[in-house]
Amino acid sequence: MFCSILTGCVVQVYDVTKFLAEHPGGEEVMIEVAGMDASDAFEDIGHSNGARDMLAKYLIGELDGVPPKKQKKSGGAAGAGAGGGSITKVLVPVIMMAVIAFLVQKFM
């Protein structure tokens, strides 16, 4: 299972497959963000420094030059679509890479 965390302008990609059974919050919460940007989910839960340190052994790569997240605007569809294409151009390849790596790992 792969997920990514956006830190500044760098996306860090993690293979946390071997950690699923050990995750204190249960594997379900990690599966929900599989193949996606898990930054908000990771930060919202308030992980300890120890949990942050554990990430290092699951890091499989980084993508530089990713634009920082824009803050969500309240007010519904007024800002919908503005600037959304550039992040899609980055996330789609990241997700595809994660899926391909998962399939290679599973079937090879």
PDB file as gemmi writes it, atoms N, CA and C in Angstrom:
CRYST1    1.000    1.000    1.000  90.00  90.00  90.00 P 1                      
ATOM      1  N   MET A   1       0.843  -1.163   0.000  1.00  0.00           N  
ATOM      2  CA  MET A   1       0.000   0.000   0.000  1.00  0.00           C  
ATOM      3  C   MET A   1       0.888   1.225   0.000  1.00  0.00           C  
ATOM      4  N   PHE A   2       0.564   2.164  -0.838  1.00  0.00           N  
ATOM      5  CA  PHE A   2       1.369   3.367  -0.979  1.00  0.00           C  
ATOM      6  C   PHE A   2       0.526   4.592  -0.661  1.00  0.00           C  
ATOM      7  N   CYS A   3       1.158   5.583  -0.070  1.00  0.00           N  
ATOM      8  CA  CYS A   3       0.525   6.876   0.137  1.00  0.00           C  
ATOM      9  C   CYS A   3       1.616   7.920   0.068  1.00  0.00           C  
ATOM     10  N   SER A   4       1.220   9.169  -0.001  1.00  0.00           N  
ATOM     11  CA  SER A   4       2.210  10.235  -0.087  1.00  0.00           C  
ATOM     12  C   SER A   4       1.869  11.324   0.914  1.00  0.00           C  
ATOM     13  N   ILE A   5       2.898  12.059   1.298  1.00  0.00           N  
ATOM     14  CA  ILE A   5       2.729  13.187   2.205  1.00  0.00           C  
ATOM     15  C   ILE A   5       3.441  14.373   1.584  1.00  0.00           C  
ATOM     16  N   LEU A   6       2.726  15.468   1.465  1.00  0.00           N  
ATOM     17  CA  LEU A   6       3.259  16.685   0.867  1.00  0.00           C  
ATOM     18  C   LEU A   6       3.914  17.527   1.952  1.00  0.00           C  
ATOM     19  N   THR A   7       5.205  17.810   1.786  1.00  0.00           N  
ATOM     20  CA  THR A   7       5.922  18.680   2.720  1.00  0.00           C  
ATOM     21  C   THR A   7       6.546  19.806   1.905  1.00  0.00           C  
ATOM     22  N   GLY A   8       5.977  20.969   2.009  1.00  0.00           N  
ATOM     23  CA  GLY A   8       6.449  22.096   1.201  1.00  0.00           C  
ATOM     24  C   GLY A   8       6.198  21.819  -0.268  1.00  0.00           C  
ATOM     25  N   CYS A   9       7.260  21.781  -1.048  1.00  0.00           N  
ATOM     26  CA  CYS A   9       7.138  21.517  -2.479  1.00  0.00           C  
ATOM     27  C   CYS A   9       7.666  20.129  -2.838  1.00  0.00           C  
ATOM     28  N   VAL A  10       7.725  19.228  -1.869  1.00  0.00           N  
ATOM     29  CA  VAL A  10       8.217  17.871  -2.109  1.00  0.00           C  
ATOM     30  C   VAL A  10       7.157  16.871  -1.676  1.00  0.00           C  
ATOM     31  N   VAL A  11       6.826  15.943  -2.564  1.00  0.00           N  
ATOM     32  CA  VAL A  11       5.917  14.857  -2.214  1.00  0.00           C  
ATOM     33  C   VAL A  11       6.786  13.670  -1.824  1.00  0.00           C  
ATOM     34  N   GLN A  12       6.581  13.161  -0.636  1.00  0.00           N  
ATOM     35  CA  GLN A  12       7.297  11.981  -0.185  1.00  0.00           C  
ATOM     36  C   GLN A  12       6.363  10.786  -0.313  1.00  0.00           C  
ATOM     37  N   VAL A  13       6.828   9.736  -0.983  1.00  0.00           N  
ATOM     38  CA  VAL A  13       6.018   8.556  -1.246  1.00  0.00           C  
ATOM     39  C   VAL A  13       6.484   7.432  -0.330  1.00  0.00           C  
ATOM     40  N   TYR A  14       5.520   6.791   0.339  1.00  0.00           N  
ATOM     41  CA  TYR A  14       5.817   5.751   1.313  1.00  0.00           C  
ATOM     42  C   TYR A  14       5.141   4.443   0.927  1.00  0.00           C  
ATOM     43  N   ASP A  15       5.860   3.330   1.145  1.00  0.00           N  
ATOM     44  CA  ASP A  15       5.276   1.993   1.028  1.00  0.00           C  
ATOM     45  C   ASP A  15       5.084   1.501   2.450  1.00  0.00           C  
ATOM     46  N   VAL A  16       3.860   1.561   2.933  1.00  0.00           N  
ATOM     47  CA  VAL A  16       3.567   1.199   4.316  1.00  0.00           C  
ATOM     48  C   VAL A  16       2.878  -0.164   4.422  1.00  0.00           C  
ATOM     49  N   THR A  17       3.019  -0.972   3.397  1.00  0.00           N  
ATOM     50  CA  THR A  17       2.374  -2.282   3.360  1.00  0.00           C  
ATOM     51  C   THR A  17       2.718  -3.111   4.596  1.00  0.00           C  
ATOM     52  N   LYS A  18       3.992  -3.161   4.950  1.00  0.00           N  
ATOM     53  CA  LYS A  18       4.427  -3.994   6.076  1.00  0.00           C  
ATOM     54  C   LYS A  18       4.008  -3.425   7.428  1.00  0.00           C  
ATOM     55  N   PHE A  19       3.574  -2.174   7.454  1.00  0.00           N  
ATOM     56  CA  PHE A  19       3.185  -1.540   8.709  1.00  0.00           C  
ATOM     57  C   PHE A  19       1.681  -1.623   8.974  1.00  0.00           C  
ATOM     58  N   LEU A  20       0.898  -2.015   7.982  1.00  0.00           N  
ATOM     59  CA  LEU A  20      -0.558  -2.015   8.131  1.00  0.00           C  
ATOM     60  C   LEU A  20      -1.036  -2.745   9.379  1.00  0.00           C  
ATOM     61  N   ALA A  21      -0.562  -3.953   9.592  1.00  0.00           N  
ATOM     62  CA  ALA A  21      -1.022  -4.753  10.734  1.00  0.00           C  
ATOM     63  C   ALA A  21      -0.590  -4.154  12.073  1.00  0.00           C  
ATOM     64  N   GLU A  22       0.481  -3.376  12.076  1.00  0.00           N  
ATOM     65  CA  GLU A  22       1.009  -2.796  13.310  1.00  0.00           C  
ATOM     66  C   GLU A  22       0.408  -1.429  13.645  1.00  0.00           C  
ATOM     67  N   HIS A  23      -0.258  -0.798  12.695  1.00  0.00           N  
ATOM     68  CA  HIS A  23      -0.742   0.570  12.900  1.00  0.00           C  
ATOM     69  C   HIS A  23      -1.720   0.629  14.075  1.00  0.00           C  
ATOM     70  N   PRO A  24      -1.425   1.445  15.093  1.00  0.00           N  
ATOM     71  CA  PRO A  24      -2.275   1.508  16.289  1.00  0.00           C  
ATOM     72  C   PRO A  24      -3.720   1.917  16.002  1.00  0.00           C  
ATOM     73  N   GLY A  25      -3.932   2.689  14.962  1.00  0.00           N  
ATOM     74  CA  GLY A  25      -5.290   3.125  14.630  1.00  0.00           C  
ATOM     75  C   GLY A  25      -6.035   2.139  13.747  1.00  0.00           C  
ATOM     76  N   GLY A  26      -5.397   1.020  13.421  1.00  0.00           N  
ATOM     77  CA  GLY A  26      -6.018   0.022  12.554  1.00  0.00           C  
ATOM     78  C   GLY A  26      -5.644   0.248  11.102  1.00  0.00           C  
ATOM     79  N   GLU A  27      -5.637  -0.822  10.356  1.00  0.00           N  
ATOM     80  CA  GLU A  27      -5.233  -0.717   8.958  1.00  0.00           C  
ATOM     81  C   GLU A  27      -6.272   0.003   8.105  1.00  0.00           C  
ATOM     82  N   GLU A  28      -7.519   0.014   8.544  1.00  0.00           N  
ATOM     83  CA  GLU A  28      -8.585   0.636   7.755  1.00  0.00           C  
ATOM     84  C   GLU A  28      -8.321   2.112   7.482  1.00  0.00           C  
ATOM     85  N   VAL A  29      -7.820   2.830   8.499  1.00  0.00           N  
ATOM     86  CA  VAL A  29      -7.585   4.260   8.322  1.00  0.00           C  
ATOM     87  C   VAL A  29      -6.483   4.520   7.302  1.00  0.00           C  
ATOM     88  N   MET A  30      -5.528   3.599   7.205  1.00  0.00           N  
ATOM     89  CA  MET A  30      -4.457   3.758   6.228  1.00  0.00           C  
ATOM     90  C   MET A  30      -4.929   3.363   4.828  1.00  0.00           C  
ATOM     91  N   ILE A  31      -5.760   2.357   4.764  1.00  0.00           N  
ATOM     92  CA  ILE A  31      -6.278   1.909   3.471  1.00  0.00           C  
ATOM     93  C   ILE A  31      -7.139   2.997   2.830  1.00  0.00           C  
ATOM     94  N   GLU A  32      -7.831   3.785   3.659  1.00  0.00           N  
ATOM     95  CA  GLU A  32      -8.676   4.872   3.140  1.00  0.00           C  
ATOM     96  C   GLU A  32      -7.882   5.899   2.341  1.00  0.00           C  
ATOM     97  N   VAL A  33      -6.600   6.089   2.666  1.00  0.00           N  
ATOM     98  CA  VAL A  33      -5.784   7.092   1.981  1.00  0.00           C  
ATOM     99  C   VAL A  33      -4.744   6.464   1.053  1.00  0.00           C  
ATOM    100  N   ALA A  34      -4.881   5.180   0.811  1.00  0.00           N  
ATOM    101  CA  ALA A  34      -3.922   4.481  -0.060  1.00  0.00           C  
ATOM    102  C   ALA A  34      -3.920   5.104  -1.447  1.00  0.00           C  
ATOM    103  N   GLY A  35      -2.728   5.374  -1.962  1.00  0.00           N  
ATOM    104  CA  GLY A  35      -2.579   5.934  -3.297  1.00  0.00           C  
ATOM    105  C   GLY A  35      -2.924   7.408  -3.389  1.00  0.00           C  
ATOM    106  N   MET A  36      -3.149   8.041  -2.256  1.00  0.00           N  
ATOM    107  CA  MET A  36      -3.556   9.445  -2.255  1.00  0.00           C  
ATOM    108  C   MET A  36      -2.587  10.268  -1.410  1.00  0.00           C  
ATOM    109  N   ASP A  37      -2.800  11.569  -1.422  1.00  0.00           N  
ATOM    110  CA  ASP A  37      -2.060  12.468  -0.546  1.00  0.00           C  
ATOM    111  C   ASP A  37      -2.637  12.298   0.856  1.00  0.00           C  
ATOM    112  N   ALA A  38      -1.855  11.735   1.748  1.00  0.00           N  
ATOM    113  CA  ALA A  38      -2.311  11.466   3.110  1.00  0.00           C  
ATOM    114  C   ALA A  38      -1.896  12.559   4.093  1.00  0.00           C  
ATOM    115  N   SER A  39      -1.430  13.686   3.579  1.00  0.00           N  
ATOM    116  CA  SER A  39      -0.927  14.764   4.442  1.00  0.00           C  
ATOM    117  C   SER A  39      -1.938  15.198   5.484  1.00  0.00           C  
ATOM    118  N   ASP A  40      -3.133  15.538   5.054  1.00  0.00           N  
ATOM    119  CA  ASP A  40      -4.143  16.034   5.989  1.00  0.00           C  
ATOM    120  C   ASP A  40      -4.521  14.970   7.010  1.00  0.00           C  
ATOM    121  N   ALA A  41      -4.718  13.741   6.551  1.00  0.00           N  
ATOM    122  CA  ALA A  41      -5.089  12.659   7.465  1.00  0.00           C  
ATOM    123  C   ALA A  41      -3.990  12.432   8.502  1.00  0.00           C  
ATOM    124  N   PHE A  42      -2.737  12.483   8.069  1.00  0.00           N  
ATOM    125  CA  PHE A  42      -1.610  12.273   8.983  1.00  0.00           C  
ATOM    126  C   PHE A  42      -1.509  13.408   9.993  1.00  0.00           C  
ATOM    127  N   GLU A  43      -1.643  14.645   9.531  1.00  0.00           N  
ATOM    128  CA  GLU A  43      -1.509  15.799  10.423  1.00  0.00           C  
ATOM    129  C   GLU A  43      -2.714  15.948  11.349  1.00  0.00           C  
ATOM    130  N   ASP A  44      -3.911  15.682  10.850  1.00  0.00           N  
ATOM    131  CA  ASP A  44      -5.123  15.876  11.644  1.00  0.00           C  
ATOM    132  C   ASP A  44      -5.181  14.979  12.874  1.00  0.00           C  
ATOM    133  N   ILE A  45      -4.577  13.809  12.798  1.00  0.00           N  
ATOM    134  CA  ILE A  45      -4.647  12.863  13.907  1.00  0.00           C  
ATOM    135  C   ILE A  45      -3.678  13.218  15.030  1.00  0.00           C  
ATOM    136  N   GLY A  46      -2.682  14.045  14.743  1.00  0.00           N  
ATOM    137  CA  GLY A  46      -1.737  14.468  15.769  1.00  0.00           C  
ATOM    138  C   GLY A  46      -0.716  13.394  16.113  1.00  0.00           C  
ATOM    139  N   HIS A  47      -0.035  12.874  15.125  1.00  0.00           N  
ATOM    140  CA  HIS A  47       0.961  11.831  15.350  1.00  0.00           C  
ATOM    141  C   HIS A  47       2.123  12.344  16.210  1.00  0.00           C  
ATOM    142  N   SER A  48       2.687  11.443  16.989  1.00  0.00           N  
ATOM    143  CA  SER A  48       3.819  11.766  17.860  1.00  0.00           C  
ATOM    144  C   SER A  48       5.096  11.922  17.037  1.00  0.00           C  
ATOM    145  N   ASN A  49       6.134  12.454  17.676  1.00  0.00           N  
ATOM    146  CA  ASN A  49       7.437  12.545  17.009  1.00  0.00           C  
ATOM    147  C   ASN A  49       7.966  11.160  16.670  1.00  0.00           C  
ATOM    148  N   GLY A  50       7.687  10.182  17.523  1.00  0.00           N  
ATOM    149  CA  GLY A  50       8.100   8.808  17.254  1.00  0.00           C  
ATOM    150  C   GLY A  50       7.466   8.269  15.985  1.00  0.00           C  
ATOM    151  N   ALA A  51       6.181   8.581  15.788  1.00  0.00           N  
ATOM    152  CA  ALA A  51       5.489   8.142  14.572  1.00  0.00           C  
ATOM    153  C   ALA A  51       6.095   8.817  13.345  1.00  0.00           C  
ATOM    154  N   ARG A  52       6.441  10.084  13.483  1.00  0.00           N  
ATOM    155  CA  ARG A  52       7.057  10.810  12.375  1.00  0.00           C  
ATOM    156  C   ARG A  52       8.429  10.224  12.048  1.00  0.00           C  
ATOM    157  N   ASP A  53       9.168   9.840  13.084  1.00  0.00           N  
ATOM    158  CA  ASP A  53      10.482   9.238  12.870  1.00  0.00           C  
ATOM    159  C   ASP A  53      10.372   7.887  12.163  1.00  0.00           C  
ATOM    160  N   MET A  54       9.310   7.145  12.444  1.00  0.00           N  
ATOM    161  CA  MET A  54       9.110   5.827  11.838  1.00  0.00           C  
ATOM    162  C   MET A  54       8.928   5.917  10.324  1.00  0.00           C  
ATOM    163  N   LEU A  55       8.423   7.039   9.851  1.00  0.00           N  
ATOM    164  CA  LEU A  55       8.167   7.196   8.417  1.00  0.00           C  
ATOM    165  C   LEU A  55       9.420   6.969   7.573  1.00  0.00           C  
ATOM    166  N   ALA A  56      10.566   7.327   8.108  1.00  0.00           N  
ATOM    167  CA  ALA A  56      11.815   7.268   7.334  1.00  0.00           C  
ATOM    168  C   ALA A  56      12.067   5.885   6.747  1.00  0.00           C  
ATOM    169  N   LYS A  57      11.761   4.824   7.488  1.00  0.00           N  
ATOM    170  CA  LYS A  57      12.064   3.490   6.969  1.00  0.00           C  
ATOM    171  C   LYS A  57      11.084   3.030   5.897  1.00  0.00           C  
ATOM    172  N   TYR A  58       9.984   3.748   5.712  1.00  0.00           N  
ATOM    173  CA  TYR A  58       9.000   3.390   4.687  1.00  0.00           C  
ATOM    174  C   TYR A  58       9.067   4.290   3.453  1.00  0.00           C  
ATOM    175  N   LEU A  59       9.920   5.305   3.494  1.00  0.00           N  
ATOM    176  CA  LEU A  59      10.066   6.234   2.364  1.00  0.00           C  
ATOM    177  C   LEU A  59      10.682   5.510   1.170  1.00  0.00           C  
ATOM    178  N   ILE A  60       9.997   5.586   0.016  1.00  0.00           N  
ATOM    179  CA  ILE A  60      10.536   4.935  -1.183  1.00  0.00           C  
ATOM    180  C   ILE A  60      10.914   5.933  -2.265  1.00  0.00           C  
ATOM    181  N   GLY A  61      10.547   7.202  -2.105  1.00  0.00           N  
ATOM    182  CA  GLY A  61      10.936   8.195  -3.093  1.00  0.00           C  
ATOM    183  C   GLY A  61      10.328   9.553  -2.821  1.00  0.00           C  
ATOM    184  N   GLU A  62      10.816  10.533  -3.582  1.00  0.00           N  
ATOM    185  CA  GLU A  62      10.329  11.902  -3.463  1.00  0.00           C  
ATOM    186  C   GLU A  62      10.143  12.495  -4.848  1.00  0.00           C  
ATOM    187  N   LEU A  63       9.173  13.378  -4.953  1.00  0.00           N  
ATOM    188  CA  LEU A  63       8.945  14.130  -6.179  1.00  0.00           C  
ATOM    189  C   LEU A  63       9.111  15.602  -5.850  1.00  0.00           C  
ATOM    190  N   ASP A  64      10.058  16.255  -6.493  1.00  0.00           N  
ATOM    191  CA  ASP A  64      10.307  17.674  -6.251  1.00  0.00           C  
ATOM    192  C   ASP A  64       9.446  18.542  -7.160  1.00  0.00           C  
ATOM    193  N   GLY A  65       9.306  19.783  -6.766  1.00  0.00           N  
ATOM    194  CA  GLY A  65       8.642  20.769  -7.617  1.00  0.00           C  
ATOM    195  C   GLY A  65       7.135  20.720  -7.578  1.00  0.00           C  
ATOM    196  N   VAL A  66       6.562  20.126  -6.553  1.00  0.00           N  
ATOM    197  CA  VAL A  66       5.115  20.067  -6.432  1.00  0.00           C  
ATOM    198  C   VAL A  66       4.643  21.376  -5.820  1.00  0.00           C  
ATOM    199  N   PRO A  67       3.660  22.016  -6.434  1.00  0.00           N  
ATOM    200  CA  PRO A  67       3.190  23.291  -5.876  1.00  0.00           C  
ATOM    201  C   PRO A  67       2.553  23.078  -4.506  1.00  0.00           C  
ATOM    202  N   PRO A  68       2.757  24.023  -3.578  1.00  0.00           N  
ATOM    203  CA  PRO A  68       2.148  23.884  -2.251  1.00  0.00           C  
ATOM    204  C   PRO A  68       0.633  23.880  -2.342  1.00  0.00           C  
ATOM    205  N   LYS A  69       0.011  23.246  -1.360  1.00  0.00           N  
ATOM    206  CA  LYS A  69      -1.455  23.173  -1.323  1.00  0.00           C  
ATOM    207  C   LYS A  69      -2.032  24.568  -1.160  1.00  0.00           C  
ATOM    208  N   LYS A  70      -3.141  24.773  -1.818  1.00  0.00           N  
ATOM    209  CA  LYS A  70      -3.868  26.021  -1.621  1.00  0.00           C  
ATOM    210  C   LYS A  70      -4.883  25.802  -0.518  1.00  0.00           C  
ATOM    211  N   GLN A  71      -5.114  26.833   0.271  1.00  0.00           N  
ATOM    212  CA  GLN A  71      -6.082  26.709   1.337  1.00  0.00           C  
ATOM    213  C   GLN A  71      -7.462  26.579   0.741  1.00  0.00           C  
ATOM    214  N   LYS A  72      -8.259  25.741   1.389  1.00  0.00           N  
ATOM    215  CA  LYS A  72      -9.629  25.536   0.929  1.00  0.00           C  
ATOM    216  C   LYS A  72     -10.433  26.783   1.226  1.00  0.00           C  
ATOM    217  N   LYS A  73     -11.229  27.177   0.246  1.00  0.00           N  
ATOM    218  CA  LYS A  73     -12.082  28.345   0.421  1.00  0.00           C  
ATOM    219  C   LYS A  73     -13.461  27.897   0.853  1.00  0.00           C  
ATOM    220  N   SER A  74     -14.029  28.600   1.801  1.00  0.00           N  
ATOM    221  CA  SER A  74     -15.411  28.315   2.151  1.00  0.00           C  
ATOM    222  C   SER A  74     -16.282  29.067   1.155  1.00  0.00           C  
ATOM    223  N   GLY A  75     -17.443  28.548   0.908  1.00  0.00           N  
ATOM    224  CA  GLY A  75     -18.321  29.222  -0.027  1.00  0.00           C  
ATOM    225  C   GLY A  75     -18.652  28.365  -1.225  1.00  0.00           C  
ATOM    226  N   GLY A  76     -18.369  27.092  -1.163  1.00  0.00           N  
ATOM    227  CA  GLY A  76     -18.823  26.172  -2.189  1.00  0.00           C  
ATOM    228  C   GLY A  76     -18.084  26.269  -3.486  1.00  0.00           C  
ATOM    229  N   ALA A  77     -18.827  26.338  -4.584  1.00  0.00           N  
ATOM    230  CA  ALA A  77     -18.262  26.218  -5.923  1.00  0.00           C  
ATOM    231  C   ALA A  77     -17.662  27.514  -6.455  1.00  0.00           C  
ATOM    232  N   ALA A  78     -17.672  28.583  -5.689  1.00  0.00           N  
ATOM    233  CA  ALA A  78     -17.159  29.848  -6.199  1.00  0.00           C  
ATOM    234  C   ALA A  78     -15.726  29.739  -6.684  1.00  0.00           C  
ATOM    235  N   GLY A  79     -14.887  28.999  -5.971  1.00  0.00           N  
ATOM    236  CA  GLY A  79     -13.493  28.870  -6.366  1.00  0.00           C  
ATOM    237  C   GLY A  79     -13.183  27.528  -7.009  1.00  0.00           C  
ATOM    238  N   ALA A  80     -14.204  26.770  -7.327  1.00  0.00           N  
ATOM    239  CA  ALA A  80     -13.985  25.425  -7.867  1.00  0.00           C  
ATOM    240  C   ALA A  80     -13.273  25.492  -9.202  1.00  0.00           C  
ATOM    241  N   GLY A  81     -12.285  24.655  -9.357  1.00  0.00           N  
ATOM    242  CA  GLY A  81     -11.575  24.535 -10.621  1.00  0.00           C  
ATOM    243  C   GLY A  81     -10.398  25.467 -10.777  1.00  0.00           C  
ATOM    244  N   ALA A  82     -10.266  26.449  -9.949  1.00  0.00           N  
ATOM    245  CA  ALA A  82      -9.166  27.398 -10.099  1.00  0.00           C  
ATOM    246  C   ALA A  82      -7.855  26.769  -9.679  1.00  0.00           C  
ATOM    247  N   GLY A  83      -6.956  26.579 -10.621  1.00  0.00           N  
ATOM    248  CA  GLY A  83      -5.644  26.042 -10.315  1.00  0.00           C  
ATOM    249  C   GLY A  83      -5.614  24.562 -10.015  1.00  0.00           C  
ATOM    250  N   GLY A  84      -6.726  23.861 -10.175  1.00  0.00           N  
ATOM    251  CA  GLY A  84      -6.798  22.453  -9.833  1.00  0.00           C  
ATOM    252  C   GLY A  84      -6.081  21.548 -10.804  1.00  0.00           C  
ATOM    253  N   GLY A  85      -5.841  22.013 -12.020  1.00  0.00           N  
ATOM    254  CA  GLY A  85      -5.224  21.161 -13.029  1.00  0.00           C  
ATOM    255  C   GLY A  85      -3.777  20.839 -12.746  1.00  0.00           C  
ATOM    256  N   SER A  86      -3.033  21.759 -12.141  1.00  0.00           N  
ATOM    257  CA  SER A  86      -1.607  21.522 -11.938  1.00  0.00           C  
ATOM    258  C   SER A  86      -1.356  20.422 -10.915  1.00  0.00           C  
ATOM    259  N   ILE A  87      -2.136  20.367  -9.858  1.00  0.00           N  
ATOM    260  CA  ILE A  87      -1.949  19.313  -8.864  1.00  0.00           C  
ATOM    261  C   ILE A  87      -2.374  17.968  -9.444  1.00  0.00           C  
ATOM    262  N   THR A  88      -3.375  17.972 -10.296  1.00  0.00           N  
ATOM    263  CA  THR A  88      -3.812  16.735 -10.947  1.00  0.00           C  
ATOM    264  C   THR A  88      -2.707  16.177 -11.817  1.00  0.00           C  
ATOM    265  N   LYS A  89      -1.962  17.052 -12.471  1.00  0.00           N  
ATOM    266  CA  LYS A  89      -0.861  16.606 -13.325  1.00  0.00           C  
ATOM    267  C   LYS A  89       0.231  15.921 -12.523  1.00  0.00           C  
ATOM    268  N   VAL A  90       0.309  16.220 -11.250  1.00  0.00           N  
ATOM    269  CA  VAL A  90       1.311  15.600 -10.390  1.00  0.00           C  
ATOM    270  C   VAL A  90       0.744  14.358  -9.708  1.00  0.00           C  
ATOM    271  N   LEU A  91      -0.464  14.455  -9.176  1.00  0.00           N  
ATOM    272  CA  LEU A  91      -1.032  13.341  -8.426  1.00  0.00           C  
ATOM    273  C   LEU A  91      -1.337  12.121  -9.292  1.00  0.00           C  
ATOM    274  N   VAL A  92      -1.797  12.331 -10.502  1.00  0.00           N  
ATOM    275  CA  VAL A  92      -2.109  11.192 -11.371  1.00  0.00           C  
ATOM    276  C   VAL A  92      -0.870  10.329 -11.604  1.00  0.00           C  
ATOM    277  N   PRO A  93       0.284  10.896 -11.973  1.00  0.00           N  
ATOM    278  CA  PRO A  93       1.471  10.035 -12.118  1.00  0.00           C  
ATOM    279  C   PRO A  93       1.909   9.379 -10.803  1.00  0.00           C  
ATOM    280  N   VAL A  94       1.760  10.091  -9.689  1.00  0.00           N  
ATOM    281  CA  VAL A  94       2.132   9.518  -8.397  1.00  0.00           C  
ATOM    282  C   VAL A  94       1.253   8.304  -8.101  1.00  0.00           C  
ATOM    283  N   ILE A  95      -0.029   8.450  -8.319  1.00  0.00           N  
ATOM    284  CA  ILE A  95      -0.952   7.340  -8.067  1.00  0.00           C  
ATOM    285  C   ILE A  95      -0.672   6.192  -9.023  1.00  0.00           C  
ATOM    286  N   MET A  96      -0.421   6.514 -10.283  1.00  0.00           N  
ATOM    287  CA  MET A  96      -0.114   5.460 -11.251  1.00  0.00           C  
ATOM    288  C   MET A  96       1.166   4.736 -10.857  1.00  0.00           C  
ATOM    289  N   MET A  97       2.179   5.468 -10.418  1.00  0.00           N  
ATOM    290  CA  MET A  97       3.434   4.861  -9.993  1.00  0.00           C  
ATOM    291  C   MET A  97       3.196   3.936  -8.803  1.00  0.00           C  
ATOM    292  N   ALA A  98       2.371   4.362  -7.872  1.00  0.00           N  
ATOM    293  CA  ALA A  98       2.077   3.548  -6.699  1.00  0.00           C  
ATOM    294  C   ALA A  98       1.341   2.268  -7.087  1.00  0.00           C  
ATOM    295  N   VAL A  99       0.388   2.376  -7.980  1.00  0.00           N  
ATOM    296  CA  VAL A  99      -0.363   1.202  -8.422  1.00  0.00           C  
ATOM    297  C   VAL A  99       0.558   0.228  -9.152  1.00  0.00           C  
ATOM    298  N   ILE A 100       1.389   0.724 -10.030  1.00  0.00           N  
ATOM    299  CA  ILE A 100       2.325  -0.139 -10.774  1.00  0.00           C  
ATOM    300  C   ILE A 100       3.301  -0.817  -9.817  1.00  0.00           C  
ATOM    301  N   ALA A 101       3.835  -0.056  -8.853  1.00  0.00           N  
ATOM    302  CA  ALA A 101       4.767  -0.642  -7.879  1.00  0.00           C  
ATOM    303  C   ALA A 101       4.063  -1.714  -7.049  1.00  0.00           C  
ATOM    304  N   PHE A 102       2.821  -1.465  -6.675  1.00  0.00           N  
ATOM    305  CA  PHE A 102       2.057  -2.454  -5.918  1.00  0.00           C  
ATOM    306  C   PHE A 102       1.854  -3.725  -6.730  1.00  0.00           C  
ATOM    307  N   LEU A 103       1.464  -3.573  -7.984  1.00  0.00           N  
ATOM    308  CA  LEU A 103       1.247  -4.740  -8.836  1.00  0.00           C  
ATOM    309  C   LEU A 103       2.526  -5.528  -9.073  1.00  0.00           C  
ATOM    310  N   VAL A 104       3.623  -4.825  -9.289  1.00  0.00           N  
ATOM    311  CA  VAL A 104       4.908  -5.501  -9.480  1.00  0.00           C  
ATOM    312  C   VAL A 104       5.269  -6.274  -8.205  1.00  0.00           C  
ATOM    313  N   GLN A 105       5.087  -5.647  -7.054  1.00  0.00           N  
ATOM    314  CA  GLN A 105       5.417  -6.293  -5.791  1.00  0.00           C  
ATOM    315  C   GLN A 105       4.525  -7.508  -5.550  1.00  0.00           C  
ATOM    316  N   LYS A 106       3.267  -7.405  -5.883  1.00  0.00           N  
ATOM    317  CA  LYS A 106       2.311  -8.469  -5.613  1.00  0.00           C  
ATOM    318  C   LYS A 106       2.483  -9.655  -6.556  1.00  0.00           C  
ATOM    319  N   PHE A 107       2.764  -9.399  -7.813  1.00  0.00           N  
ATOM    320  CA  PHE A 107       2.765 -10.468  -8.809  1.00  0.00           C  
ATOM    321  C   PHE A 107       4.149 -10.889  -9.284  1.00  0.00           C  
ATOM    322  N   MET A 108       5.194 -10.299  -8.791  1.00  0.00           N  
ATOM    323  CA  MET A 108       6.538 -10.702  -9.216  1.00  0.00           C  
ATOM    324  C   MET A 108       7.239 -11.444  -8.121  1.00  0.00           C  
TER     325      MET A 108                                                      
END                                                                             
